[in-house]
């Protein structure tokens, strides 16, 4: 599954499973599993879970209390965090 822009909101009981997912912004309240390429921001909400490998173009990773992340992250070291 490849999305070039926009926001995906995964419902609490939902599951997105993909070998490769490309998005601008992703807000997770359910479960996302696979390789994620995120241009702007990845936000894991309370009860949300991301499992896999994440490649970020910016320092836009937010994990709220109660959110879970299992895997690896590639994040640029020389890019400022988004405002």
N, C-alpha and C positions, 0 to 999 in steps of 0.2 A: 504494500500500500504506500503510495507516495502522494503527499499533499504539498503543494508549493507555497501556500499562504493560508492564513486564517487560523482559527482556534478550534481545537477539538476538545469537547468536554465529555468525559467518559462518566456515565452515570454510576452511582454507588455500587450497584450489583453487576455492572457491565465489565466486559473484558475485551481489550483490543490486543490481538496477538498477530505479530507481523515480523517477517525476517528483516525488513527495513522500512522505517517510517520517517518521512521528511516533512517538517512543519516549521512555521515561523514561531508560533506560540502553542504550548500544550499545557492545559490545566487538567490534572488527573484527580478524580475522586473515586475511581474504581481501580482496575488493574490494567496496566499496560506492560506487555512482555515483548522483548525483541531489541533490535538496534534502532536507536532514535537519533536523528540528526536535527538539531534545534537551532534555528538562526537567532532567535531573540530571547526566549524565556521558557523555562520548564518549571512549572509549579505543581507540587504534590500536596494536595489538600489533606486534612485529617481523614483517615480511613482510606486514603489513596495509596497505591503501591506501584512502583516501577521496578521491573526485573529485567536486567540486561545491560547493554553497553550504550552509553549516551555520549554523543559528540556535540559540544556546544560551541557556537561561533562567538558568543559573548559570555561574560560571567553572570549569566541569568538563571541560576539555579536556586529555587526556593523550596525548602521542605518544611511544611508547617508541623507543629507539634501533633503527633498522631499519624503523620505521613511516614511511609517506609520506602527505602531505596535499597535494592540488592544488586550489586554489579560494579561496573567501572565507569569512570567519567573522564573524558578528554575535554579540558577547558583551557583556553588561551591564557597565558600568563601576562601578556602585555596589553590587554584590552581592559578598559575601565568598565565597571559594572553599569548596567543601564539605569537611568534615572527613574 
